[in-house]
Amino acid sequence: MTVGDGTTLPYLTKELVEDLLADPPDPNNPFLVIEREEQNYVQTCLDSDGVYELEYREGSEGEHFRVHTSDRSLVRDVVWAWSTDNPWWRDAVQWRNVDLTIEELSRLRECVTAELAEIREQLAAVSEMIPKISEVALTLSVETDGSDDGESN
């Protein structure tokens, strides 16, 4: 089991799941992942609006499902049931297949948004430099014009 601050925990109890959901070790990355093997996991992440994104995957891309809920007790119970092989978790919520196309578009949108923010910052910095550059260019132009006039006479 891995939590948002990168800590791997060697064991799991229902109380520990509750504690980790109620008070994540890293509030900036409030997620919990329990993995049996590669691509076989249950995970949850708390969004900034207080809604949990709860997912499970059983190998292939077609076996990747998600649900959103604000019910922390439900998230705890589903995570615990999954981790203890209690089949209750499968019918406890209405799982929806993760559409990888939408998922990929969402990730792409996040990347583009981050890139645009960086470009805006760089443009703002350039905009701040333009008056200084113009002033230096004008000064050099005046100095050059003055020295040319002196040399020409």
PyMOL commands that set and color helices and strands:
alter all, ss='L'
color gray80, all
select helices_A, chain A and resi 14-22+61-63+72-83+88-92+100-152
alter helices_A, ss='H'
color red, helices_A
select strands_A, chain A and resi 2-3+31-37+40-46+52-58+64-69+96-97
alter strands_A, ss='S'
color yellow, strands_A
deselect
rebuild
show_as cartoon
